[in-house]
């Protein structure tokens, strides 16, 4: 079966390091050639809560979009996303891009609109895949970030996963 490149957005605002690392570990168990962006701290958008840690993951999968989404929901559930008594968002994983798909796939809209709306998605995506062209807008992620008019505070943060420092020192020294 052929492999499809996917970009996923991850975020957490409860025990952020614990849940992001758990999510990355779970993703690494079934995705190929997984790479992680720098990690950013952002203020919540659309909900009242504490600050989030966010990052973008690039990987390849042989799973269908439906099966990938099902597995992402299971990982979120394992981390308490759907617990009735939760007080924030332990782990959120969204499919941002799945190959070159554009459209509504059983309620999953691709490319995900948050790419163009949220700095915590677009900045890490532009760093990870600067030459990747947005399939609807026709501009590279680097150009989209350069031209973005997004009013959100965002700060790179030191973050380690499996012995790797995900956020380069050059981003931390600002």
Protein Blocks (a to p, Z undefined) as FASTA:
>chain_A
ZZdddddddddfehkllmmmmmmmmmmmmpghiacddddddddehiacdddddddddddd
fbdfklmmmmmmmmmmmnommgmkbcbdfbacddfbgcjbgcjeehiacddfklmmpmkl
mmmmmmmmmmbccfklopafklmmmmpccdcddddddddeehiafbafklmmZZ
